[in-house]
């Protein structure tokens, strides 16, 4: 564990990082505060590189997709606003690795084995603390998170001890839902992920999560007492009001190639096309990230990395406005939980409206 007053700690010290975070929350950050935060964020690159190497070795040949990302500056600042007691140095998802599995069984087996791994990095949470498959969030979010504290004894790594990394475990079904929630946040004024804006979107996506859980993963979520047909009917009623699936179908998934250079910066704004920039060197990519955040303060700018272009598109489909998997699964899920006509109902909003 690093000394909170260790002057070699990224940003100067944990207390200095926290003070910079407090100034951001108060709306009074100085240039020095922003520089401290950039130093602290940049230091997480070594943490990401360490864990992605471990995870890629353990997933090689398994069909499990692995990707990594630095948390967006805008998202960090938004989180400080939403959580007034959060100390910036203790924000545990600045660096994140995402693993996407074919099913829950393979997810659980991999995670249990990973918990037995022998390394000095310490898992900070008990196994069930962030298990949102057993206990889904009110929003309908399903998945599992683990938080690890970085700890190495090398001359370079010892000053990074105490930095955190989050590992997200999701199935393809859970990931399709999460992608759709992110896309909704981009194309509407609402943020169902954070329970902000028009709460009809939030309820619609919670119902959608329930449909997917029952139809494909034999589990129940936030509406355990509703019958299958009641869940479908409630979703279709809201979909008829919001035109949710119709809107998602109308999106043209950005057909941007992410090259094999592996480091990619994705720049997204609701009013402009997705811009993808790739970098062979991770240091160059990180430097470009900070510059682009300043150049495009109103855009979402995120640095991601995966083994292949396909893995980047899979893990970060929200940036490509790609909700096709979600739409397909919802059509199939509604059909499974209601009757053969349910599939036609979802494909034909007018038919759904007549039946409400």
N, C-alpha and C positions, 0 to 999 in steps of 0.2 A: 504494500500500500504506500502510495506516495505521501510525502509530507505536504499538507495543504499550503505551507509557506515556502516550499521548495522553489527557488527562483528559476530552476531549470524546467519547471512544469510549463507546458505549452500555454502561452499567454502571460507568463510571469508567475502565477500561483493560482490555486483554486479560488482564493478569496478575491483576486483581481478579476478573474473570469466572472465570478458571481456579481461583482460590483458593476461590470460592464453590462451584464444581463439586467440588473436592476435599473440601470440608466436607460436601456432600450425599453423596458416596461414602462418607465416614466415618460418616455418620449423625449429624453434629453441626452442621447448618446453623443459623445465627442468622437472626433476622428480617431483618437487613441483607443477609445472603447471598441470601435469597429475593427481596428487593427488587432486588438487583443483577441476578439472573437474569431477573426480570420485565422490567426495563428493557431488557436485552439481547435478550430474545425479542421484545419489542414493537417494537424498532428494525427487525426483519426485515420489518415490514409495508411499509416503503418499497421494500425489495428485491423483495418479492412484487409490489407494484403496478407496478414498472418492468417486470419480466419478463412478467407476465401481459398487459400492454399490448402488448409486443413480440410475444408469441406469438399473441394474438388477432388482431392485424393480419395476421400471416403465415398464419393458419389460416382466415381468414374465407372462407366459401363452399366449404370443402373437405370438410366432413363430419367433420373431426377434432375430437374433444371435448377441451376444455381446462378444467382446474380447478386450484385452488390450495388449500393448507392450511398452517396452522401446526402444527408437530410438537407432540403432546400433552406436557404436563408429565410425566405418569407415564412416557411412553415415553422421554423425555429422561433421567429419573432411572434407569430400568431399563437404558438403554444405558450410562450411567456405571458401573453395577454390573457389567454383562457385559464391559465393555472397560476394564480397570484402567489402561491406559496412555493412554486418551483424554483429551485436554484439552478442556474444555467449549468454549472459544472456537474450537476447530478442528472442532467437530461441524458437518458440512457439509450436513445435511438438516433444519435447523431450519425453514427456509422451503422449500417444495416446490411445483413445478408438475407436473401430470400430463397427458400427452397420450395419447389412446387412438385407435388407427388401425384401419382395416378389415382391413389385412393387413400383412405384413412389408415388401412392396415399397414401399408408401406411407410406412411408417415410415422405412425406410432413405433414401429419396429426400428426405423432409422434413429428416431429421437432417443429411444431407450438405450440403444447401443452407443450413441454419441455421448450420452450422459456418463458412460463408463470410460470415456476416453481419458488417457493419462497425459495431462499437461498441466502447467501451473496456472493457467487462466481459470478463474473461479466463477462458477455459475452463481448468480446472486439471488435467484428466486427458487422457491420450492417448486416441484414439478407441476402442481396444479394451479399455481398462482395466476398464470396468464393462459390458462387453458380455456379458450373461448369456443372450443368444440363441445366440451362437456357443459359449459355455462356460456352460451352466446351472449354478446352484448345486446342491449336494448335496441340498437340500430339494426341488428341482424348479423353483425360481423361474426364470422366464424374462422378460427385458425388458432395457432398456438405460438406464443412468444417465449423466448428465453433471453435473459440478459447476462452477459459475461463481462467480467472485469479483467482487463488486460494486465498480464504480469509476466515479464521476462527479465532475465538477469544480465542481459548483454549491456554493453556500455551505451549503445544507442537506445535500447528499449527501456532501460530502467527509469528514465525521466517520463515515460509514457504510462507507467504503472498507475492504475486508478482510472484510466479512461474506459468507457463502456462501449459495448457493441451489442446490438439486438439481432437475434436470429428469428426470422418469421418462418413458420412451417404452415403451408397451405396445400390443400388438394386442388386439382384442376377446377373442380366445381366451385369451391370456395373462392378461388382466384378469379374465376369468371364473374362472380357476384361483386367482389371487391373492385374489379376493373370498372364495372358498370357504375358503381357508386362514385368512383373518381371522375368518370366521364361526365356524369350528371353535375358534379361540382364545377366542371369546366364550362358546360354549355348552358347552365341555368344560374339564377341568382341564389340558389339554395345549396347548402352543404349538408346532405343527410348523414355524411360520415361524422360530422361534429354536432348534429342535431340543431342546425342553424337554418333559418330561412323558412320556406313553405313546408310545414310539417307533413303535408300529404306525400311529398317525395320520400321523406323518412319512413312513414308508415308503409308506403308501397314497397320500398326496398326491404323492409323488415318482413313483410308478407312474402316477397320474392325469395328471401333467404329461407323462410319456412318451407316453401314449395320445393326448393332445390334440396334441402336437407331431407325431407320426407321421400321425395321421388328418387333420389340417387344415392343417399347415404344412410338410409334407414334410421334416421334420428329426428328429434323434434327440437324446436328452438324457443322463440319467445311467445308463441301462441299454442302452447301444448293442449289447451282445452278445446280448441276449435276442430271440427271435423274437416276432413280433407276438402270436401266440396265447399265448405264455408270459407276456407282459406283462399281457394281459387276464386270464388265469387267476390270476396272482398278485394283481392288484387285486381281483378278485371274491372270492378267498379271504379277504382282509383285510376287505373290505366285509361279508362274511358274519359275520365275528367282531365287527366294530365297529358294524354297522348304520348305516354312515356316510351312504349315499345316502338311506336311509329317514328318518334324522334330519333331513337337510337338506330333504327333501320335506315333512316335517311342520311346518316353520317357517312361520309366517304372516308374510309380508313386510310390514313396517310400512307402512301406507298413509297416511303423513304427507305433507301437502303442503308443499313448500318454495316460498315465494312468490317473486315476481320482485324482491324487495328485494335478492337476490343474496348478502348476507352471512348465513350460517346457522351456528348453533352446534348441534351434534348431541350429545346426552347419552345415553349408552348404559350400561346395566347388565344383566347376565344375569338379574336378578330383577325388572326393571321395564321398562315399555314405553319405546320410543325417545321422547325428548323433543326436539322441534325448535323452536328459537327463532330468529327472523329479525330483522335489523337493516338499516336503510337506510344508515346511516353506518358506515363501517369503523372509525372511532375508537371509537364507542359499542360496536361488536361486540367489539373487542379488550379494552375495559375490562370488559365483561360476561364475557368468557372467563375472565379472571383471578379475578373474583368467583365464578363458577360452579365453577371448579376448587377453590376453598376450601370452597364450600358442599357439593360432592359429591366428596369426596376419594377415594372408592372407585369412582367411575364413570369411564368414558372420556368426556372432554369435548374436542371438536375444533371449531375454527373453519374453515369451508370457504367457498369462493366459486366460482361458475361463472356463465356467461351466463344459463342457464335452469334451471328446476326439474328438467327431465329430465336435464340435464348433471350436476347435483349427485347425482341418484339413480344415474346411470350410474357416475360416478367414485368414489362412496363407497357402493356397494351393501352393503358389509359392515355398515354401520351400520343398514341397513334389513333385515338378516337375509335378504337376497335372494340365494339361490344358484341361481335358476332357470336361468340361462344355463349354469352349470356342469353341472347335472344333465342338461339337454338335450344339451349337447355330449358329455358322457360316454356317454350312451345311444347317440348316433350314432357316437361314436368306437369304442366297443366293438364295435358292429355292423360297422363298416368293417374293423376289424382281425381279426375272427374269421370270422363268417358271419352270414347273415340271422337266425339264432336268437339271436345275441349280444344283439340289442336286447331280445328278450323276456327273456333271462336277467337283464339289468340291471334291468328293470322288475319282475321277480319274484324277490325275494331267496330265496324257498323253492326255486325252481327252480335258482338258482345253488348253493344249499347242497347239493342232491342231486347236482350234477355234480362237486362238489369231492371 
